[in-house]
């Protein structure tokens, strides 16, 4: 069984933590992930840029739900990550 939901809200992982997570995604570590919740984690534009890049490369092919509220990232960075 593969991980389908990952709730990391309220853990203050920041940009560095999200970049580490996306590195694992790039290696196929979360290919079955359908929901990723990253609320209130002090994630900025740099962290979301790494997520957007990983998604753009097909690292999270099953992702349907991405929750990002409560982070200081710009709306533009959030939109890039969600597309």
N, C-alpha and C positions, 0 to 999 in steps of 0.2 A: 504494500500500500504506500502511495506517495502522498506527500503533504499537499493539501488542497487549500488550506486557509492558514494565514499567518497574521496574528494580531500582535503588533509591537507597539501599540499606542502607549503614551506616557512613560517612555523609557529614555528619553533624551539622547537618542543615538546620534543625532547630528549628521552633518555632511559626511564625516569620516565613517561613521557606522553604516550609513546607507551605501556609501561607495564600496565598503567591504561586502555588504549584502549583494550588491549588483555584480561584484566580481564572482561570487558564487553562482549567481544566475547565469553569467556568461559561460560558465563551465557546465551548464545543464543541471545544476543542483536543485532547481525549483521549477522544472519544466511543467509539472502538473498543477502548479499553484493557480487557483482561480480567484482568490481574494487576498489582498494585501492591505492591511490597515496600519497606517503610520502616523496617526493623529498625535499632535502635541509632542513632537520629538525634536524640536529645534532644528529642523531641516531647512536649509536655505537653497538658493538657486544652484549652487555647485552640486549639492547632493541630488537634487532633482534632475540636473543635467546628466549625471551618471546613470540615473534610472531611465531617463528618456533614451539615452544612447543604447543601453542594454535592451530595452524594449524594441527599439528600432532595428536591432540586430536579430530579433526573434528569440531573445533569451527567456521571455515569459509568454509563450504562445497560448496558454490557456487562461491568462489573466482576464477577468471580466469586471472585477471590482477593485478599485484603488481609492482608498480614503486618506486624505492628506490634511484635513482641517486642523487649525491651530498651530501651523508652522509658519515661520517668518518668510518663506519663499514668496517670490512675486507671482502674481496671477499668470504672467506669461510663462514662467517656469512650470507652474502647475499644469497649464494647458499642454505644454510640450510633453510632460510626463504622462498625461492622460490620453494623449493621442498616440 
